[in-house]
Amino acid sequence: MSDDKSKIPAKGTPQWKKNETIINNNPALKQARDISEGLDKPAHRYGSTHGGKGSAPRTDTNSQAWKDAYDQIDWTANRDAKKNYRVKINGKYVDE
């Protein structure tokens, strides 16, 4: 790659507009352009994500500690919370 700036289209020309459209649609190119222009922005400004979980299965769900803790869950607490649940239709409770 050469540093010949004579090949760079002048600002506002049709070729420059095409290049800007391509650059603005590609986060890696946008980041490279901004760095070359002296702008220092954090990576999250370029559409990158934190990664997320992905499709890999979680590794800790089959461990013995997880199975032991699952058996200790008090499922009656969730049933008691549902007893206080009431349905309201058109401003009136259904059970009234």
N, C-alpha and C positions, 0 to 999 in steps of 0.2 A: 504494500500500500504506500503510495507516495504522498508527500505533503503538498502536492501541487494544488493550490487553491484556485487556479484558473479554471478548473473543471467544475467548480461549485457554481450552480446557477445563481443568477442575481435574484435578490429578494423581490418577490412579487411576480416573477415570471411564471408562466404555466408549468414549467418543469419543476420550479421550486415548490409550487402549490401541490403538485403530485407527490413530490418527495416528502413534504410535511404531512400529507395525509397518510402516507405509508408509515412514517416515523411515529405519528400520533396513535396509530392503531397497533403498534408493537411496543410493549413496555420495555423490552431490552434495548431497542433502538432509541426510544425516547430517553432512557436513562443515559445511554452513551452520548447522545447529542447534548443533553444538559451538562454532563461532565465536561465535554469538550468546550462548552461555552462558559465554564467556570461556575455553574450552579451546583450546589451541594444539597440535595434533597434526600430525606430518608427513603429506604427501599419501599416502604408501604405506599408511597406516593405513586408508584409505578404499577400498581395493580397486583403486586405479589401477595400471596396469602401466607398464613402462618403454617400451612401444611395440613393440618387437620388429622383425623384418625386414618382416613383412607379405607381400603377394603380389607386390610389385614385384620385377623381376629384379635380380640383382646387377650393378652397372655395371662392375666391374673384371675380370670373367672373360673378356671378349673383347679386352682390351688386348694390345698387342704384347709388352709386358713379361711379362704372364702366360703368353702362348704360348711365349716364349723360356724361361722358367723351367720350364714343364711338360716341355719337351724335355730338361731337365737332370736330371730325377728318375732316381735309380738304382733301378730296379724290382727288381734282384736282391737288394737288402737285404731286401725283403719275402718273397721266396722262401726265403731262408736262415732267417728267423724261423719259417716254417711247418714246417721240417724238425724243429724241436725240439718240436713239438706232439704230444702223446700223448693217447690216449683211455683213460679209466679207467672200467670198468664193474664194479660190485659189489666195489670195492676191488682189482681186478686190471687191469693194463694190457692192452689188446687185442693188442698186438704181441708179448707174451711167449709 
